[in-house]
């Protein structure tokens, strides 16, 4: 029954902390409650309370979903150096990264569920009693890879922490195969999510083989941006020791990824605008507007400016090494990619419609409320997981014999 | 032709006596066993609706029970006695459609007939057919006017293009659906099981013809305008939160009638028929007219052609 004790101790640690910690949890819970109330409006009246339409049939929910799958995938950037290159400094934070992956996948799944017209019929997907259109439907693929990724990111840290809790060295040969699977799986979740869009010749804006690489590149910029900020917050509010070398490595990865990501954007712009065919219509709508409609224009230019400022800070070594500037770059890149890969990717795919109609989309307050609730829920999940992880890593909760301590 | 098709094991052809017997028993049980609860629905119905299997896996009896529930639901919601059937596809029939675009004058009689025939939501203004108005000499859909509303049509210097579900033979919407709630029947019609659809709308993103529509809210249909002759896979009243589309008037065409849009067309632009019958009018058109299909380059193999005189 050591496992039960372990889970019990872990959960108790999650809900133990100073006043500030409780205020933080309470604030998040309040936003979650507001999101739940917004969602109840949607359940009561139907998706008519959103800004979506037959013309723009996916909106803010699926935009956030696409972005968050990228954040989840980025955990691999800690997993690879920690387990494959045996970087001790990164091993100290890899479990926090995996906790972030768990939170991000949870949010991604919640965004898809929030988007469903009939959430009561989710069981139709279950194998056996339902019908699961695998391997033909890319959405079926996405459900599959995300669920398994969630399990992997729960199972591996669980095993490692449980070992440490009992004062035992985790069996490397037992968990390493799963770590290898998780590495490939991280790439797969975001590739499959890109394929979900690019598999549609009906939507020329998405129907490009560059979409997969673009997704990976932008994820490897936005993911580290979030991790860098998060690690600094943890360093500030806890006594957990996080080496500066971790942040330096992540900053370097982010620099490269953001450069590649911006290069890809340029490649797309060139291909679409050099010979401006019908396929460029969505791109034209996004960047310049179409037929007098241009609700995304200022957003996408803002995203571009944010990303360019971020990449300039990152590329110049003396600037990147200043923590303050690095943090600014992280925030800018995170917001920039959130706009670019979220609303900037999903919405223009629907404008104009396949029959050439231009019909715009603006999220309603219900959608914003539900989205805020889901984000708060994800942050709450991460906070609780990180709290327990750090306590166990620091040996604060343990059933180990006295005097035993391990590095992993 | 129907490589994705499957009629399943339901068969569905019941004689009237058995049908009426089942109906009497069903109604009797519902009337005696339960008082309204569950939002006006009996607990038995709500329970059976929730656990209803998908159309292609239901037994003949289960389909019968589902049809009864659909009829009771319509009575409750709209206070109309509808008849919901499950007419199976005919052997040796694959439906196809052709439109003579030099005859179409943009009257939209097809659109309005379709709305009535198929019990489309009036408030939501769902329309399966969209008639595009374009300048003579221009065939770019992005230049088309979807909401033309002149005093009289045809307008000088304009031409008209009606678009609806193309009943693709390699339908991207069917591939997209994660729960197999949409498929192609053996007679070539792409249908939706409204009781199985989870409302993810991936099919809508996948369709190159903008043929799929979503019930963002409960469809409003005036009781006196309800078409009571309905089909499970066709024009029965739809629930909220699911996708629907043109089904070639499956409740009519499987009985040898014309689709409502064709019957309503005042110019005789519309030609519907069995692609497997060499003597059919549609086969004549395909053999003797210069035909083309919309977005043929996408490889979806529409069973919907356009031609001109």
Interface residues (C-beta under 8 A of the other chain):
Chain A: X45 X46 X47 X48 X50 X52 X53 X54 X55 X57 X58 X112 X115 X116 X117 X118 X119 X120 X121 X122 X124 X125 X130 X131 X132 X133 X136 X137 X138 X139 X140 X143 X196 X197 X199 X200 X201 X202 X203 X278 X281 X349 X350 X352 X353 X354 X355 X356 X357
Chain B: X50 X54 X57 X126 X130 X132 X140 X141 X142 X143 X144 X146 X163 X172 X175 X176 X177 X178 X179 X180 X181 X196 X197 X198 X199 X200 X201 X202 X204 X205 X206 X207 X208 X209 X210 X212 X213 X214 X215 X216 X217 X218 X239 X240 X241 X242 X243 X295 X298 X299
